[in-house]
Amino acid sequence: MPSASRDLVEKAVNTIRMLSADAVQQANSGHPGMPMGAADMAFVLWTRHLRFDPKEPRWLGRDRFVLSAGHGSMLLYSLLHLAGFDCTLEDLKKFRQLHSRTPGHPEFGYLPGVEITSGPLGQGFANGVGFALGQAMLSAKLGPGNPLEDHFVYAIVSDGDLMEGVAAEAASFAGHNALGRLVYLYDDNEITIDGHTSIAFTGEDVTKRFEGYGWHVQEVDGRDHDAIDRAIQAAKAESGKPSLIRVRTTIGFGSPGKAGKSSAHGAPLGEAELAATKKNLGWPEEPRFLVPDDVRAYWRDVQAEKAREVEGWRAKERAWRQANGEKAALLDVHVERWVPERILERVLDGAAGAEATRKLSAATIQKISALVPCLVGGSADLAESNLTDIKGGGSFSPRNPAGRNVHYGIREHAMGAIANGLAYDGLHIPFTGTFLQFADYMRPPVRLAALSGLQNIFVWTHDSIFLGEDGPTHQPIEHLTALRAIPNLHVCRPCDGDEVAVAWAHALTRRNGPTALILSRQKIAPVKRDGDFDAEAALRGAYVVAAPQGARFSIVATGAEVPLAQAALELLAQKGLHGRLVSVPCLACFEAQPKTWQDEVLPPALPAVALEAARGLEWWKLVKDGLVIGIDRFGSSAPEKALAEEYGFTPAKVAGRIEAWLSAR
């Protein structure tokens, strides 16, 4: 860290406070208290420890910084501006405004230097665990002395983060797996929106709790820079455990009327209190968004020191690459998230078949894991049911950090968020597995993956009431509808081996958003197509399976209901009622197609039926005034065949519904 007087350091910290307070006041919206209270710890971290390159924000050798307490976003934006990232004073002045790069909570992809989308509390905590997991996995594959070996993952987390269940799941996972390059600074200010944390957060000892998880825990005063520095140094030295540093702070520090109060949390200080705060801190009332010249000069010195550190790292990288050609090539494969150009053709080879689609997916995983080194997978204690293991890939553990199979335990919420961390870091293509019913436990990270445009693959099996005797607690009904309602999430429900292969190829090549693979527990009957399978048509989301002459209507179906629809059509054809069969493996992909393709697949002149063993509300916009055959009640505990009869999903009952509907038109 460049040398500076105590007064200059205090002025530099107050610059962070006042940039944050000015921006929130100008927006008349935001959270000034957290940045004002956490400015000291952030200053120490960024100037003395964090390794970054503002000229190349995604530089491989950087330390990762996660602001899990995303409501304090102005703390991050102020630091990015001062540290020389592409974040201007104009950006700060447009805080929380339409189309600005400084939204109310940090959003991945908007502003260089923002590592994750944060705001929903606890998610960033778990994302950071994903960063550390990826670092451990790839570093182990590359061997000693590799370029990823020495970077750390830092985060600033809040009381709210630690209250959320996802943080508890992620902390337990991190401690169990000894993710020692994880250093979290806990902004322990004891204030939430509703008041003092004592109203809801006194039933536990945070220190003992995290020690119980297997973390290294320290406590420091949030104004003592040297103590904060020593604590970070000690955390970095504890390589066998993740670290939590409890930093005792005062929310809204410097504000005479609001410091230490919940009123500093989620609202501007107000003009009078802002002026009083500046007077209290010896800060000029005008101009707003002031960065004093000596503070600006100090940060230039910090940037110069960081640049020297970057160059030293790059020199070591060049030497390592020269001495480790094969491993350097492997590193580049991970950096590019390389997937073979002809991946679709290769996974389709030998993929045809009628079986439970989870089993067909398992076979596909074995193919692609050999072709895509950056693919890593994991399950929430259901690998034997989801069939998601990479055979021969080994299990990740402190003893085997190069393992490609992650045992998340029964922690679905954290599993999704940790996998998002892997995806944010951009060095792996992660997939996770559980039952479709438990996608509810994962919905927050799934939504954030879609919002952030992450390449994350969610494998959800046991996709309907036909999983059988486990009953309604495990039988999804509304889940497909709910998931399809998430923008930018591609929900793929394949009907056979060919469609499974296409779904996996799509997920592997889709870079700008997550993909969900919805797979059956039960064996699915074969699908009889008019001609050869057209993979390119399937990639467009929907295609014609069979189109007999004189068709009077179309049936659209997905997954296990495609052969069911075909069987119903055969019964109707015996009565002279011919229909076209359309498989829709991905509704979102089909809706993105030109209208010409949509009309070719579903001719507007023909009425349409949608068939899916689920709630089915989304199908009405496709069939319009047609017929949707779905399920509008919960399932039951019974064998598969009994459920099919009870819920009207036999060929005869489906044919009967369609015949009655056609007669009434």
ABEGO torsion letter per residue (X at the ends): XBBBBAAAAAAAAAAAAAAAAAAAAAAGBEBAAAAAAAAAAAAAAAAAABBBBAABAABAABBBBBBABAAAAAAAAAAAAAAGBBBBAAAAAABGBBGBABBABBBBGABBGBABBBGBBGAAAAAAAAAAAAAAAAAAAAEBGBAAAABBBBBBBBAAAAABAAAAAAAAAAAAAGBAABBBBBBBAGBBAAEBAAAABAABBAAAAAAAAGBBBBBBBAABAAAAAAAAAAAAABAABBBBBBBBBBBGBGBAAABGBAAAAABBAEAAAAAAAAAAAGBBAOBBGBBBAAAAAAAAAAAAAAAAAAAAAAAAAAAAAAABAAAAAAAAAAAAGBBBAAAAAAAABGABEBBBAAAAAAAAAAAAAAABAABBBBBBGAAAAAGABBBGAEBBBAABAABABBBAEBBAAAAAAAAAAAAAAGABBBBBBBBAAAAAAAAAAAAAAAAAGBBBBBBBBGABAAAEAAEAAABBAAAAAAAAABBGBBBBBBABAAAAAAAAAAAAABAAEBBBBBBBABBBBBBBBABBBBAAAAAAGBBBABBBBGBABBBBBBEAAAAAAAAAAAAAAAAGBBBBBBBBABAAAAAABBAAAAAAABBAABBBBBBBBBAGAAAAAAAEABBBBBBABBBBBBBAAAAAAAAGABAAAAAAAAAAAAAAX
